[in-house]
Amino acid sequence: MADPRVPYFQLLTSRTFIGCCAATFGAYWALSLGLTWFTPFIIKGLGFSQQDAGWISILPWVFGAVVVLLTGWISQVLMARGVNTRSARGVLGSVPLIVGGLILASPAACRGWRMTIGLAGWSGRGCCGSIYVVCPPMPRRVHRVQQRGAVIAIYGAIYTLAGILAPFCDGQCDPARGGAARRLHDGFTINAVIMVVSGLLGLLLLWPNTERARCSARRCSRSLREQTLSSSLRKQG
């Protein structure tokens, strides 16, 4: 018998789904901010030329690519060695978000452009890449096959809202408080807070192995009730 259909309200309010949306939202906020405001930050906030800002802007993406590849490899090794999904994916994706947020919050207190660029760009935003590797497989492990496509699509639609909100919120920072450079620093501070909060929510909510067992037990119970009802109806007929 095929798995019974689960109401979408139940799927979309599950702990793992909410945790995936929250964690990836924070990472995508950092990605969107990097695409829109990182280069102006280098030019207006740190005083670099447009030409120098070009090669500096490339470096966070290189660091992020390394993080993505390394996270995928570590996750697969841990899973192959029998580590549960909670640790191999949930913790592995959430902790770098928290670390990246804490790093991103520090440039305002740092002196020197090398430290600022390294913390804000290469390390802070680059750490977010891990969540894109570990989060998408988690809803697929929890939800039934027939509904996974819809759940993944809804998941993507929710977390990419950060792509709209991040540039808008950063643009609302008050430029009167120290000019454009100060506004950009405020925007990165907001980004840091969002990353830390989203990482903490990921640690709190991402328990895919536990939720999968609970969902499987619920489905088995429902299937058993349906079989019992069907058998009873046949006997009455």
Salt bridges, closest charged atoms under 4 A:
ASP186 OD2 - ARG177 NH1 2.54
ASP186 OD1 - ARG182 NE 3.31
